Amino acid sequence: MKPEIISGNSEENDNDELEPLEHNLAGIFLKMQSILHIPASSVQDIIQELTEIHKLSFPMVYKSISSVLRKHYPDVDDSLVAEVVDAVSKSNKDSDSGEGQCMPEDIEVAAEVEIEDSVVAEEHEEMTVTRKEEIKWRRRPFTTIVDTYFENPPINVTHPLRPYEYFKQYIPDEIFDLMTDNTNIYALQSGTLGFKNTTAGEIRTLVGLHLAMGVMKLPRVSMYWEAGMDIGIFRNTMSRDRFFQLRSHLHLVNNLEKPAENLDVFFKVRPLYNAIRRRCLELPMEENLCVDEQMVPFRGALSAKQYVKGKPHPWGVKIYFLCGKSGMAYDFLLHQTTTMELPEQTKKQLGLGAAVVTHLSQHINRANHKLFFDNYFTSYNLLEILAEKKIHAAGTARVCRFAKPPLHSDKDMSKNERGHCDEVVSRDGKVVLVKWFDNRAVVMASNFVGVGCMDEVQRWDKKQAKFLKVSRPEVVRLYYEAMGGVDLLDQLISLYRTAIQSKKWTLRMITHAFDLAVVNSWLEYRLDAERAKIPKKDTHCFLNFKMNVAQCLVRAHKTTGAKRGRPSKSPEPVNVHQFKRQAQDIRPLPEVQFDMVDHMPNYDDNKEATRCKRLHCTGKTHVFCDKCNIHLCFVPHRNCFKAAHRKGINTS
């Protein structure tokens, strides 16, 4: 109902002049009475004072309206002041009278005020969150959201891809071409004497050798080329000096093309991480997700370097990950000091941790996902925002961020039996806090489940020297079941991490990116193998998978070079205790066997012919492939050499 406007004993033309003002302020007056609970008498007083204010110049109008509203209602919001000012300004435009015209200097001031008001209004509309002083708590049971069923998207996989094909989805050929061009450019810019331009195949070999180093883990890089070690994948593909030369000149971007306004600390490695992230965003997400931080070990000079106490590698570069329960990465964000790709308004309203979660969760486009995070990220407003997106979230909490909830103190809870819990719910019923006492108190916050259906877990009791059954809330159980995804990803990377001792942060970040791509490729391969119902004994373990990728990078689409160095003139030592071992049947990788590059026949010096390695062939021959290193028949009526290198023909 539109409030009645008291115009006093003004003349008829004044009443006509006030009609636009009455019309524009009707909705605002209704808000004053119904929402802000301003008494009707105060509203009438405000209206009477506005009848004179609206005739003033704009700067005076703004100051006067603000003082009038705050006199009757001290806690009035700035947005309400802006609405009243807009309504009065609109009434001035609708009026035909010549009064209240602004002078030129007044117009400049008015423009500044309007700009400030528009900025405040836009920031207010970006994100609506509950202020801390408005958060109220009630001690009552939380109503668990029952409708949390998540339907996985249908994916039909008849047979998984080859390991190298998964890897190429994360690191496409364009990345190797980019590294080739910019490495050659940097070598030219630095004036390195005797540098021979590299190729994409050579860069692939460099990356494959680094992956192989992460598996073999020799204490010194030069040992991979020592004659006594006799590691063919290193000695027969690239010289040691060329390896170090390429690694010291490795670049992904042209340093001279760096924009003047660039604020990205990781500008030099951004194309590589963007390619990996692009593939991660294409993956269908699991039901249970988690957000946590990962540390890339690095102790050199870098402005974005962090120290995180309690991590296996406390010094390094921090990366925020969105992972599934299986450890598969679906999105990530490189931590920078003040130049992260996060809206300033979001960081100001929610804090850095909550802003990171909202950024990583913006690609969660299916309902009923469950998202978990630790107390670094958890806040009341974050849970409130995720609930609006229909994302069920929970995490450990810091009580100081939740407006003094009336939870029992640690001292009071320790007097009860182990497993005792306390629960409080927000006034609107959207957020619940659960405090559970195990060895010590643990506080959990959630927007979809509280104490719920409690279960029992075994805990060791030192005093009684025996295991006890301890009650556990449902939110704690769900959290511990789904929270370890990022830690699992970090563990898999650390198993065969590419060991590199360099002060260049770019090399550390590049090798970490390739390790991340291999781990996510293997997790994707393993999931496809499960969908195809392939037995575990027939699938690649992570070690074999990574070596398979390394060998494909080193050997696929490459020519076979002659062995380096002069032949030794000293006779080979004769071992009197030499035992005859069973010969191993070594088969080439399909990516190498069918690449149609440099497969040349050669003859061995054996006294007896060797069995042909083509499938279903029982012949024997002295001919072998230089590149594949397998014996194949090469006679007019039985050309196994040709058939073995063609897809679709009966091959080994």
N, C-alpha and C positions, 0 to 999 in steps of 0.2 A: 504494500500500500504506500503511495507516495505521500510523504509528510506534508502537512499544510505549511505554507510560507506566510509569515506575518509581515506585511508591508507597512504597517502603521497607518498614518494619515497622508501618505504620499499621493500625488496627483495621478490622473489616469495615464498620462504619457509615461510617467515613471514606472507604473505597473506594466505597461506594454514593453518597456525597456528591460524589465526584470524577467519577462517570460522565458527568454533563452537561458538565463542563469538558473531559473527554477527547474527547467527541463533537464539541463545538464547535470545539476547537482542532486536530482531525485534519487538516483541509484546510490550515490555516496551517502546521503542522509539515511537511507534505509540500512546500509551497512553499519553506520554509526550506532543505530538503535538495536539492530538484531544481532550483529556479530561482536562488536566492541562493547555492547551493553552501556552505551552512553545514555544518560537520562534524557527524556524528551525535552525537559526544560532547558538543558544545556544545548541540545540541538537547535531549539528555537533561538537561543541567545547567539549561537554561532551564525545562524541564518541572518539575523538582524545586522550583525556586524559585517557580514559579507556584502550586504546591499550597498554599503558605502565603499568597501574595499575594491569592488570590481571596476570602479571608475578610475582608479589610480593607474600609473604607468606600470609596466610589467615587473621591473625589479622591485618596486615598492609592494606590488601585489604579492610576490613570492614571500617577501619578508613578513608582511602583515598576516597572510594566511597561516604561515608557520607559527607565528606567535599566538594567534587566536586559537588555533587547534590545540597547541600545547598548554595553553592556559586552562582550557576545560578538560583536557585529557593528556596528562604529561607523557604517557607511554605511547603516544600515537606513532605509528610507523611512517617512515619516510615515503613509502610508496603511496600511502593515503594522502599525504601532503601533495605529492606530485599529481595525483588524480584530481584533487580540488583545484590546483593551479591550472591544469589542462582545461577543466570545465569552465573556469572563470575566463581563461583566454579565449575559449570557443564562444562564450557569450559576448565578449568584446567584439569578435569578428562578425557575429550575427547582428549586432546592434548597428543602426544607421547613424547614430549620433556622432558628433565630432569630438566628444570628450574622451579623455583617457588616451590620446595619441602619444606615442613614444617619441622622444627627441632622438637624434642620431646617436648621441653617446649612450642613451638608454637602450637602443636597439643592440649595440655591441654587448652590453652587459646582459641583456635578455637572451641573446644567442648563446652566451657562455653558460647561463643558467639552464637553458633548454638542453644543451649538449650534456651537461652534467646529469640532469634528470633522466635523459634517455639512456645514458650509460648505466645509471643505477637501476633503471627499470629492466634493461636487457640482462644485467647480471642477476637480478632477482628472479627473472623468468627462466634462466638456464637450468637451475636445479633447486627444487624446493625440499628442504630438509628440516627436521625438527631441531629447534634450538635446545641447547643443553639445559637451560633453566625451565624448559617446558616438559622435560622428560620426568614422568612420575612412575612409581613402581607400586605394585600390589602383591601381597603374599597370597597367591592362589595357584592352583594347578594350571599348567599350560595345556591348551587344546592342541594336540598333535595333528598336523595336517595329514589326513589319511590318503588323499588322492595324490600320491607321489609316484605312480607307475610310470616307468620310462620304457618306451618301445625303441629298441635298436633298429636303425635303418637296415632294410634287407640288402645283403651283399652276397652275391654268388661268386665263389672262387673255385674253379675246377682244378687249377694247379698254380702254385705260386711262381713268380718270375725268377729269373736268375739273380744272384746277389748283385752283380754289377748293374743290372737293369733297375733295381731299386735305388742304388746309389746315384744313378744318372738322373733320377727324378728330383733329387735334392741338389746335385751339382751338374747342371746341364753343360753341354759343349760350349755354350756362349761364355761361361765363366772362364774356361781354360783359354779361349781365344782372347778374352779381355786381359787375363794375366800375361799372355804372350806379348801382346802389343805394348802394354804398359811396362813390362820388364825390359823390353828392348828400348823403349823411350827413356826409362830411367838410366840404363847403362850408357846411353848416348849423352844424357844430361850430365851425368857424373864424370864423363870423360875416361871411362875405364879402358885401358889399353889392351888390345888383343881380345876384346870380348866378341865372340861370335854370336850373331843373332840366334835366339832360341826359337823353337817351334812349339805348337800346342802338344804334339806328342812328347816332346822333351819335358814340358811342364807336367804332363800326366805322369811321366816316369818319376819326376821329382816328388810329386805327391804320393805316389805308390810306395816309393822307398821310405818316406817318412812314416807311412802307415805300417810298413813291415818293421821298422825300428821300434814302434810301440809294442809290437808283439815279441820281438827278440830281446830287447832291453839289454844291450851290451853297455858297459860302463863308459865307453868312449866312442865317439862317432867314427873316428878313423879306423877302428878295429874291424868294421864291416868290410873294409877293402884289404885287410891283411892277407897275405898268401896262406898263412897257417890256418886261418878260419875257413877259407875256401867257400865263401857264401856266393853262389853263382848269380843270384838275383841282383847283387850289387856289382860284382866284379865284371860281369858280362854285359851290363846295360849302360852304366855311366861311370866315368872316372871320378875319383875322389875330389880332385881339384875343380872339376866342372860342377860337381854337386855343391860345393861350398860357394862357388862363384854365382850360380843361379840362385841359391838361397839368400845370399847377401843382396842381390838385386831384385828380389821378388816384389812385385807391385801389382795392385789391382786398379789403381787410378793414376792419372797424371797429376803430379804435384802442382804443376803450373795452372791447371784448370780448377783449382780450388776456389769457390766463390768468395768474394770479399766479405759477404755477410754471413759466411758459414759459422755456425755455432756447434756443429756436430763434432764431438771429440773423436768419434770412430768413423770419420769420413773416409779414411784410407781402406777400411775393410767393410764398409757398408754394403757394396754390391754383393759380396759373398753371403753375408748374413741375411740380406733381403731375399736372395734366391732360396736359401734354406727355409726362411719363414714363409715364403710363398707356398712351398710344398706342405709345410705343417698346417697351414690354414685350410688346405684342401682335404685334409683327413677327416673322416666322420668321428665325432667325439664320443667318448664313453659316457656312461651315466655318472660315475664318480670322478670328479676332477679336484685338483688341488693347486694352490698357488704357493710357491716358496722361492727362495733365492739360492743361486748356485755361484760358487766362486771359481774363477779361472786363475790358477796359480801364477802369480807374477809379482816380482819384487823390484822391478826396474822403475824408471821415471815415467809417470803418467798421472795427469791431473785427476782422472777418474778412478784411480786406485783406491781401494777400500781396505779397512781392517775390521773383520767380523770375529769377535771372540767366540771360541768354542768350535769353529769350523776346522776340518782337517787341514785346510790351507787358509789360514786367517788373512793373509795378504794376497790381494789380487783384484780382478775385475768382477764386479757383481752383475749377475744376469737374473732377472725375474722370469720364472717359467710358469706356464699353465700346462700341467701334465695330467694324464689319466692315472688310474690306479696301476696300470701295467708299466708305467714309466715313460710312455710315449709322449713326446712334446707336441703340443697343439699351437702354442704361441709363446713368444718370449719378448723381453724388453731389456735392452742394455742400459745399465744404470749410469747416469751422468749427474754431475753436481746440480747445475741449474738449467741445463739445456735439454732435458728429457722431453720427448714428444707427448707431454701431458698438458691439458688446459690449465692455465694459471688459476682460473676461478675454481676448478675442481680441487686443485692442491690446497687452495686457501680455505675452502669450505670443509673438505674431508681429511686433509693431511696427506702426506706422501704415500704411506702404505695403502690407505683405502683408495687413493687415486690410481695406484698401480693395479689394484684388483678390478676396478671399474673399467680400466683400459683393456686389460687382458680378457675380461668377460664380455666385451662388446660383440664378439663373434659367436657367442653362445646363443644360437637362434632357435633352439628347441626347448620346450617347456619341461620342467621337472628334472633338470640336471641338479646334481648335488655338488656343491662347491665348498671346499674346506681350506682353511688357512690358519696360521698361528697368530699369536697376540701382537706381532709387529703390524699386522694389517687390520685386525678386527676393531670395529667401532660400531656404535649404535646406528649412525647414519648410513654406514655401508650396508648393514643388514636390512635397513629400511629400503634402500634403493634396490638391492638385489631382490627383495620380496616383490617389488613392483614389476620387475622383469620376469617373475615366476621362476627365479633361481633359488633353490633351497640351499641355504648357506649356514655354516657353523664353524666355530673356531675357538681356540683358547683366547681368554680375554684379560685385559688389564682393567681392574675395577675403577681406576681413576678416570677412565674414558666414558663411564656409564652413569654419571650424575648421581653419585652416592647411593647405590642400591642398598636396601636394608638387609643385606646378607649377614648371617651369623659370623662372628669373628673366628679366627683360627683357634684361639684359646678355648672358646665355647665348643667348637666342633671336635676338638681333641678329647673332650670329656666323654663323648659318645663312642660307640663301638666303631670299628674300622668299616668304611663303606657308607657312613652316614652322609646324606646330601641335603642341601637346602635349595629352594627354588623360588624365584620372584619373577613376575611378569609385568611388562610395561602396561600403562593404563589403557592403551588402545589394543592390547593383546597381540601385537605383532612380533615382539622380541621377548625372549626369555633368557634369564641368567640362571645357571645351575652351578652350585658349588659342591664339589665332591671331595671328601676327605679320604685319601688312601694313605701313603706314607706321609704325604703333606697335602695341603689343600690345592685343588685344581678348579679354576673357574672357567666355565664354558658359556659361550653366547651363541644363540641360534635364532632363526626365524621360521623354523618348521618343526622342531622336536625339542622336548625338554627331558625330564626324567623318564617319561614314557614307560615302555616295558623293560623293567630292569632284569639283568641276567647276573650270573655269578662267575667270578674268575678266581683262579688260584693265586695266592700271594704268600710269600715266605714271611714268617714272623720270627724275628730274632729272639725275642724274650722267651717265647714258648718253644723255639727251635723246631717248628713244624709248619706245614702248609695250612693255610686257612682259606675258607670260602668267603669271598668278599663281594657284596652287592655292587653293581655298576650301572649307572644310568644309561639309557639308550643313546643319548647324544655322545657320550664318551666312547661307546662301542663303535658307532658309525665313524667317529673321527679317527680312531686308531686303525680302523680297517682300510680307510681310503686316503690317509694323509701322506703316505710314504712314496708317492709317485716321483717327485723331484729328487728325493734322496736315492731312489733306485736308479734314476737316470744318471745321477752323479757317480754312483758306484760303478755302473757299467762303463762309463767313460774312463774312470780311474783304473779299471782293470788293465787296459792296454793303451794308456794315454801316450801320445807321442812325446817322448822325452826330448826337450830342446833347451839348451842353455844359451840364452841370448838376451841382451839388454834391449832388443827391439820389441816393443809391445806388439807391433804388427805381426811378426812371425808367431808369437804366442797365440794371438787371436785367430790367425789363419789356421794353424794346426789344430786348435780347439774346434774350429768350425767344421773341419773335415772329420774329426773324431765324433762330433755330434751328429753329423750326417750319416756316418756308418752305424752308430748306435740306433738312431731312429729307423734307418733302413732295415736293420736286423729285427727290430721289434715289429715293424710292419710285415716283414717276411714271415716271422714266427706266427703272427696272427692269421695271415693268409694260409699258412700250412695247417693251422688248427681248423680253419673253416673248410679246407679241402680234405680234412680227416686223414692227413698223412701221419703215420706213426712218428714219434719223437726220434726213434733211432735212425730214421731216414731223412731227418732234417739237419741242417747245418747248425752246429753250436756257434756261439759268438766268435770264438777263436778262428774256426775254419772260415766263417763268413768274412771276417776282416781280412784274412790272408787271401781269400779268393778275390776280393775287391782289389787288394794291393797287386796281386799278380796280373789281373786284367788291366789295371792302369799301366803297369810296367811293360807288358808284352803284347797286348792287343793292338792291332793296326800299326805295328812296328816292324822294321826290317831287322834281320839278325846280323849283328856286326861280328867281325873277327875278334878272337880273343886278344886282349891287350898284352903288351910286353913281349920280350924276347923269349924264345923257347929255352928251357933249362938244358945245359950240356951235362950236368951231373946225373949219373944213373939213379933211378928210383931205388930207395932202400928196400931190401928184400926182408920180409918178415918170415922167419922160420916157423912161427906159430900161427900161420895164416889158416883160417878156417873158411871153408866154402859156405857162403851164405846164399840163401834162396833169393833169387833176383826179384825185385819189386816191379810190379806191373804199373808203370807210371803213364797216365793218360793226360792229354792236354785239356785245358779248359775250353768249353765250347766257344767262348768269346775269342779265343786265340785260334782254334782249329778252323773256324769258318770265317775268319776276317779277310781271306783272299789276298793277303799281303806277304810276299817273300817266302812262300813255301817252296823250297827247292829240294829235289831228290839228291841223295848222296849215297856212296857205297862204304860199308864198314870193312874192317880188316880181320873180321872173325874167321876162324877156320870153318865153323859150321854156321849154316844159315839160321836166322831167327824167325820164330813164328810170326806171321802177319797179324797185325792188331785190328784189322777190320772185322766187324761182326760177321760171324758165320763162315769166315774164310779159314781153311785148314792148311793153306800153303805156307811155305817158308821162303825167305828172301834175304838178300844182303843189302837191299835198298831201304833207306830210312829218310824221314823228313828232317831237314836241318833245323826247322823252327819248332815243330811239335816233338821231335826226338822220339818218334815211334817208327817201327818197321812196317812197311807196306809193300805189297806186291806191285811190280812195275814191269809187266810183260804184256805183249800184244793181246793175248786172249784173256788176261785177268789184270785189269788196271785198277787195283785197289787204291792206288795213290790218288787218282782223280776222284774216285767215289767218296773217299774219306774226307775230302775237303769241300764237299758240296752238301748243302742242306737238302733234306727230303729224300736222299738216297740211303740205302742201308749202310750206316756208318757205325764206327766204334763208339 
